[in-house]
């Protein structure tokens, strides 16, 4: 597995002047640009990690496939939270060292290369394109992968990336569209790669009361009505960074086509892409802690609603997303960089839409403390009253 050169739209040095300007404001910088969790990791997860770190088994090498207890917890999570019976689908799973490495290495581990084409949304997380480039394959962007006519007849299509809820857009792909994508991909022998790391942050309906009530989640590519009860040609990726604030733990799960998962796991074992044993124990706790997920959902929903309202008051066309952590707003000036300058003068830093494929928009993240959020809201309200 050799890596090819790549080009990244992520040039954060271009953001530095706006950051420096925002830092000069009274009260300092409010950073709405990065989606890195700031809230505490659930107590159950921290306790599981601490206990595992002092366990005799922590001295030995962990299993690449995940230990038996983690695998059972992950399978049960898919059944309980996503409506997916992995055994009934004949599917397999493997823990990954966060979702980013899985995304970046996906094309390489699928043995794609020159002459192969990977389709992805034009507005999307940049690592999809970087991973395709690393493998030496061709990046093909489309406005909407659910418009299968835009890619199904292109030569060399071997894989299709989808992301629901989407980063940065927050768009959720419905079951009919997911099923259409699966059918089209199978008709040409391509693999559907579904990044569902924000799945448990679906804002279409409130969480129901009751300990065993289901948590609203976006549709899963592995649901029987989507995949036809067959996981072949499908891989689904889920991260614990969002639901459980575990970005620093590097913990995610890849599930789907058993043949593909087993082949990728064999490669992962040989290059040492193995989730540490104590982290596997922590992952198990996170997957089983429903109350912590419900509580974190409430925090993000509250922050997103407040931020959307303040941005709208200031003049943005900002609405609560269908899912995820971000508000994807049209730039007031029509250019993300001009808006970056405007916001920096009031001490606020957003993420330029150009980094995600649309220079006419900005991304605002809800992964900030409540204190920082209140400061951002106050600044936006003040600026709306006195634009000079």
C-alpha positions in Angstrom: 0.0 0.0 0.0 1.9 3.0 -1.3 0.6 6.6 -0.9 0.4 9.1 -3.7 0.6 12.9 -3.4 -2.5 14.8 -2.4 -3.8 18.4 -2.3 -5.8 19.6 0.7 -8.3 22.5 0.7 -7.5 22.8 4.5 -5.0 25.6 4.6 -5.5 27.0 8.0 -2.8 29.5 7.6 -5.3 31.4 5.5 -7.5 31.6 8.7 -4.7 32.9 10.9 -5.1 36.6 10.1 -8.8 36.4 11.1 -8.0 34.5 14.2 -5.4 37.2 15.3 -7.9 40.0 14.6 -10.6 38.2 16.7 -8.1 37.6 19.6 -7.7 41.4 19.9 -11.3 42.0 20.8 -12.3 42.8 24.3 -13.1 39.4 25.9 -11.0 37.5 23.4 -11.7 35.0 20.7 -14.9 33.0 20.3 -13.9 30.1 18.1 -16.8 28.6 16.2 -14.6 27.1 13.5 -13.6 23.7 14.8 -15.8 20.7 15.6 -13.8 19.4 18.5 -15.7 18.5 21.6 -15.4 20.6 24.8 -17.8 18.9 27.1 -16.8 16.2 29.6 -16.4 12.6 28.5 -19.2 10.5 30.2 -18.3 9.3 33.7 -19.0 5.7 32.6 -16.4 6.0 29.8 -13.7 7.5 32.0 -14.2 4.9 34.7 -14.0 2.1 32.1 -10.8 3.5 30.7 -9.3 3.9 34.2 -10.2 0.3 35.2 -8.9 -1.1 31.9 -5.6 0.8 32.2 -5.0 -1.1 35.5 -6.1 -4.4 34.2 -3.6 -7.3 33.6 -4.9 -7.6 30.0 -3.7 -4.1 29.2 -0.1 -5.4 29.1 -0.8 -7.6 26.1 -1.6 -6.8 22.5 -5.2 -6.0 21.8 -7.3 -7.7 19.1 -7.5 -5.9 15.8 -11.0 -7.2 15.4 -12.0 -5.9 18.8 -12.4 -8.0 21.8 -15.5 -10.2 22.1 -17.3 -7.9 24.6 -16.7 -4.8 22.4 -18.0 -6.7 19.3 -21.1 -7.7 21.1 -21.7 -4.2 22.5 -21.3 -2.8 19.0 -23.6 -5.3 17.4 -26.2 -4.6 20.1 -25.8 -0.9 19.5 -26.5 -1.3 15.8 -29.6 -3.3 16.7 -30.9 -1.0 19.4 -30.0 2.4 18.0 -29.9 1.9 14.2 -32.4 -0.9 13.6 -29.7 -3.1 12.1 -29.1 -6.8 12.8 -25.6 -7.4 11.6 -25.8 -11.1 12.0 -28.9 -11.3 9.9 -27.2 -9.3 7.2 -24.1 -11.5 7.3 -22.1 -8.4 8.1 -18.9 -7.9 10.1 -17.3 -5.1 12.0 -13.9 -3.8 13.1 -13.0 -0.9 15.5 -10.9 1.8 13.9 -8.5 4.4 15.4 -11.1 7.2 15.0 -13.1 7.7 11.9 -10.6 10.0 10.2 -8.0 7.3 9.6 -10.7 5.0 8.3 -11.9 7.6 5.8 -8.4 8.6 4.7 -7.3 4.9 4.2 -10.6 3.6 2.9 -9.7 3.8 -0.8 -6.2 2.3 -0.2 -7.5 -0.6 1.9 -10.1 -1.3 -0.9 -7.1 -1.6 -3.2 -8.3 1.3 -5.4 -5.7 3.1 -7.5 -5.0 4.8 -10.9 -7.9 4.3 -13.3 -10.4 4.0 -10.5 -12.9 6.7 -9.7 -14.4 7.6 -6.3 -17.6 9.7 -6.2 -18.3 12.1 -3.4 -20.5 15.1 -2.6 -19.1 18.4 -4.0 -19.7 20.0 -0.6 -18.2 17.6 2.0 -15.5 16.7 4.6 -12.1 17.2 2.8 -10.7 13.9 4.0 -12.8 11.9 1.5 -10.9 13.5 -1.4 -7.6 13.3 0.4 -8.1 9.5 0.9 -8.9 9.0 -2.7 -5.8 10.9 -3.8 -3.6 9.0 -1.4 -4.7 5.8 -3.2 -3.9 7.3 -6.6 -7.6 7.1 -7.6 -9.6 9.9 -9.2 -11.9 12.2 -7.2 -15.3 12.8 -8.9 -17.6 15.3 -7.2 -21.3 15.5 -7.7 -23.9 17.9 -6.3 -26.0 15.1 -4.8 -25.0 11.4 -4.8 -28.7 10.5 -4.6 -28.9 11.8 -8.2 -27.5 8.5 -9.4 -27.7 9.5 -13.1 -24.9 12.0 -12.4 -22.4 9.1 -11.8 -23.7 5.7 -12.5 -22.6 5.7 -16.2 -19.2 7.3 -15.6 -16.3 5.0 -16.4 -14.3 3.4 -13.6 -16.6 4.2 -10.6 -15.5 1.9 -7.8 -16.9 3.6 -4.7 -19.3 6.3 -3.7 -19.0 8.3 -0.5 -22.1 9.6 1.3 -22.4 11.4 4.6 -25.6 11.7 6.6 -26.1 13.8 8.5 -23.7 15.8 6.4 -20.7 17.8 7.4 -20.9 20.7 6.9 -24.5 20.9 5.6 -26.4 18.9 8.2 -28.5 17.3 5.5 -30.0 13.9 6.3 -30.5 11.4 3.4 -33.8 9.6 3.6 -34.3 5.9 3.2 -35.6 6.1 -0.3 -32.6 8.0 -1.5 -30.2 5.7 0.3 -31.8 2.6 -1.3 -31.5 4.3 -4.7 -27.8 4.8 -4.2 -27.3 1.2 -3.1 -29.1 -0.1 -6.1 -27.2 2.1 -8.5 -23.8 1.2 -6.9 -24.6 -2.5 -7.1 -25.5 -2.3 -10.7 -22.0 -1.3 -11.5 -20.1 -3.3 -8.9 -19.2 -0.2 -6.8 -19.0 0.0 -3.0 -21.1 2.4 -1.0 -19.1 4.1 1.8 -21.5 5.7 4.3 -20.0 8.1 6.9 -22.7 8.2 9.6 -20.6 9.7 12.5 -23.3 12.2 13.3 -26.1 9.7 13.2 -27.2 10.0 16.8 -27.4 13.8 16.4 -30.5 13.8 14.3 -32.8 16.8 15.1 -35.9 15.7 13.2 -37.7 14.8 16.4 -37.2 15.1 20.2 -35.9 12.3 22.4 -38.8 10.4 23.9 -39.1 9.9 27.6 -38.4 6.5 29.1 -35.2 4.6 29.8 -35.7 2.2 26.8 -37.2 4.8 24.4 -35.3 5.0 21.1 -33.0 7.9 20.5 -33.8 9.7 17.2 -31.2 8.7 14.6 -30.7 9.3 10.9 -31.5 6.4 8.6 -28.7 3.8 8.4 -27.4 2.4 5.1 -27.5 -1.1 6.6 -31.2 -1.0 7.5 -33.0 -3.9 5.7 -35.4 -1.6 3.8 -32.3 0.3 2.5 -29.9 -2.6 1.7 -32.4 -5.3 0.9 -31.3 -7.4 3.9 -27.8 -7.8 2.3 -24.7 -6.0 3.4 -22.7 -6.8 0.3 -21.0 -3.8 -1.3 -21.7 -1.5 1.7 -19.5 -0.1 4.5 -20.9 2.0 7.3 -18.7 4.1 9.6 -19.6 5.5 13.0 -17.6 7.6 15.4 -17.9 8.0 19.2 -16.2 11.4 19.1 -19.5 13.2 18.7 -22.0 11.3 20.8 -19.6 10.8 23.7 -17.0 13.6 23.3 -14.3 10.9 22.7 -12.3 12.6 20.0 -9.1 12.3 22.0 -9.7 8.5 22.5 -9.8 7.9 18.7 -12.7 5.4 18.7 -14.9 4.4 15.8 -16.5 1.4 14.2 -16.6 0.2 10.6 -19.4 -2.3 9.8 -20.8 -3.9 6.7 -19.8 -6.3 3.9 -18.1 -9.2 5.7 -15.7 -9.9 2.8 -14.5 -6.3 2.7 -14.3 -5.9 6.4 -12.2 -9.1 6.8 -9.8 -8.1 4.0 -9.4 -4.6 5.5 -8.9 -6.0 9.0 -6.1 -8.3 7.7 -4.3 -5.3 6.4 -5.0 -3.2 9.5 -3.5 -6.0 11.7 -0.2 -6.0 9.7 0.3 -2.3 9.8 -0.7 -1.9 13.5 -3.9 0.0 13.0 -5.3 -1.4 16.2 -7.5 0.3 18.9 -5.7 0.1 22.3 -7.2 -2.4 24.7 -8.2 0.2 27.3 -9.9 2.3 24.6 -11.8 -0.7 23.5 -13.2 -1.0 27.1 -14.1 2.6 27.0 -15.8 2.2 23.7 -18.0 -0.5 25.1 -19.1 1.7 28.0 -19.9 4.6 25.5 -22.0 2.3 23.4 -24.0 1.1 26.4 -24.6 4.5 28.1 -27.9 5.7 26.6 -28.4 8.5 29.3 -25.1 10.2 28.4 -26.0 10.3 24.7 -29.4 11.8 25.5 -27.9 14.4 27.8 -25.3 15.4 25.2 -28.0 15.6 22.5 -29.9 18.1 24.6 -26.8 20.3 25.0 -26.1 20.4 21.3 -29.7 21.0 20.4 -29.9 23.9 22.8 -26.7 25.5 21.5 -27.6 25.1 17.9 -31.1 26.7 18.4 -29.6 29.6 20.2 -26.8 30.1 17.6 -29.2 29.8 14.7 -31.4 32.5 16.3 -28.6 34.9 16.9 -27.1 34.4 13.5 -30.5 35.1 11.9 -30.9 38.2 14.0 -27.6 39.4 12.7 -28.7 38.9 9.1 -27.7 35.3 8.2 -30.1 32.8 6.6 -29.4 30.3 9.4 -31.6 27.5 10.4 -31.5 24.5 12.7 -29.8 21.7 10.7 -31.5 18.4 10.1 -28.6 16.8 11.9 -25.0 17.2 13.1 -23.2 19.9 14.9 -23.0 22.7 12.5 -24.9 25.6 11.0 -24.1 26.0 7.3 -25.0 29.5 6.5 -25.0 31.5 3.3 -22.4 34.3 3.6 -24.1 37.7 4.1 -21.7 39.3 1.6 -21.8 36.3 -0.8 -18.1 35.5 -0.1 -16.9 33.5 2.9 -13.7 35.4 3.3 -15.4 38.8 3.5 -17.7 37.5 6.1 -14.7 36.0 8.0 -13.3 39.5 8.2 -16.6 41.0 9.4 -17.0 38.4 12.1 -13.4 38.7 13.2 -14.0 42.4 14.0 -16.5 41.3 16.7 -14.1 38.5 18.0 -15.8 35.6 16.3 -14.1 33.0 14.1 -16.1 30.7 11.8 -14.9 28.1 9.3 -14.7 29.3 5.6 -17.0 27.4 3.3 -14.3 27.2 0.7 -12.6 24.5 2.8 -15.7 22.3 2.3 -16.3 23.1 -1.4 -18.5 26.3 -1.3 -16.9 29.7 -0.9 -20.3 31.3 -0.6 -21.0 29.9 2.8 -19.6 29.6 6.4 -19.7 26.8 8.9 -20.5 27.6 12.5 -19.8 24.9 15.1 -21.8 24.2 18.3 -18.8 22.6 20.0 -18.1 25.5 22.3 -18.7 25.9 26.0 -21.9 27.6 27.2 -19.8 30.6 28.4 -18.3 31.0 25.0 -21.6 30.6 23.3 -23.2 33.3 25.5 -20.4 35.7 24.5 -20.9 34.9 20.8 -24.7 35.5 21.2 -24.1 38.8 23.0 -21.7 40.0 20.3 -24.1 39.0 17.4 -27.1 40.7 19.2 -25.1 43.9 19.8 -23.8 44.0 16.2 -27.4 43.5 14.9 -28.5 46.6 16.9 -25.5 48.7 15.9 -24.1 47.5 12.6 -21.5 50.3 12.6 
